[in-house]
């Protein structure tokens, strides 16, 4: 894992700048939102309707020029981890975001991640991106030996763990990155989440979709 931003689908210039800020803080949604809100003049912020696109763009450019620091990495209880992932697409395709939550083996929360994915992205694609996001940051921060992925997308499950070819066009790059990441984890399995099961990554994916609606900037 490098510090290069993860790939996205099409985003407006403004949403792409927000994604750059997110990448600079390891896709930690709270850290990025706080930094952006502090950089916007007055009492505005990232999602404040009173913030104009030009104000937000200047704040984002200032943050990127000043350099961003990743938050400190919490210590896990061991080498076992749980990863919740989820995607959100409004309109399918539409503005879409990905979310992931990393827990240690004791299920203590270690990271809350999110990002915009595209302005016209489908549900299946964004589920792949969510898993890629979570795995990339997990491996950047820790050395997992065991991993349980909690996910509601049967499309991704059939591909990644079932060995079926991807059925969603255009996801091959994400699927290959996921396979490569999982090859670095000696033992991994999935748990399929039903629609009624709680998924803390859902709210983060929603924030990502909110960012994907920004534009054009």
Rosetta blueprint (number, residue, H / E / L):
1 X L
2 X L
3 X L
4 X L
5 X L
6 X L
7 X L
8 X L
9 X L
10 X L
11 X L
12 X L
13 X H
14 X H
15 X H
16 X H
17 X H
18 X H
19 X H
20 X H
21 X H
22 X H
23 X H
24 X H
25 X L
26 X L
27 X L
28 X E
29 X H
30 X H
31 X H
32 X H
33 X H
34 X H
35 X H
36 X H
37 X H
38 X H
39 X H
40 X L
41 X L
42 X L
43 X L
44 X L
45 X L
46 X L
47 X L
48 X L
49 X L
50 X L
51 X L
52 X L
53 X H
54 X H
55 X H
56 X H
57 X H
58 X H
59 X H
60 X H
61 X H
62 X H
63 X H
64 X H
65 X H
66 X H
67 X L
68 X L
69 X L
70 X L
71 X L
72 X L
73 X L
74 X L
75 X L
76 X L
77 X L
78 X L
79 X L
80 X E
81 X E
82 X E
83 X E
84 X E
85 X E
86 X E
87 X E
88 X E
89 X E
90 X L
91 X L
92 X L
93 X L
94 X E
95 X E
96 X E
97 X E
98 X E
99 X E
100 X E
101 X E
102 X E
103 X E
104 X E
105 X L
106 X L
107 X L
108 X L
109 X E
110 X E
111 X E
112 X E
113 X E
114 X E
115 X E
116 X E
117 X E
118 X E
119 X E
120 X E
121 X E
122 X L
123 X H
124 X H
125 X H
126 X H
127 X H
128 X H
129 X H
130 X H
131 X H
132 X H
133 X H
134 X H
135 X H
136 X H
137 X H
138 X H
139 X H
140 X H
141 X H
142 X L
143 X L
144 X L
145 X L
146 X E
147 X E
148 X E
149 X E
150 X E
151 X E
152 X L
153 X L
154 X H
155 X H
156 X H
157 X H
158 X H
159 X H
160 X H
161 X L
162 X L
163 X L
164 X L
165 X L
166 X L
167 X L
168 X L
169 X L
170 X L
171 X L
172 X H
173 X H
174 X H
175 X H
176 X H
177 X H
178 X H
179 X H
180 X H
181 X H
182 X H
183 X L
184 X L
185 X L
186 X L
187 X E
188 X E
189 X E
190 X E
191 X E
192 X E
193 X L
194 X L
195 X L
196 X L
197 X L
198 X L
199 X L
200 X L
201 X H
202 X H
203 X H
204 X H
205 X H
206 X H
207 X H
208 X H
209 X H
210 X H
211 X H
212 X H
213 X L
214 X L
215 X L
216 X L
217 X L
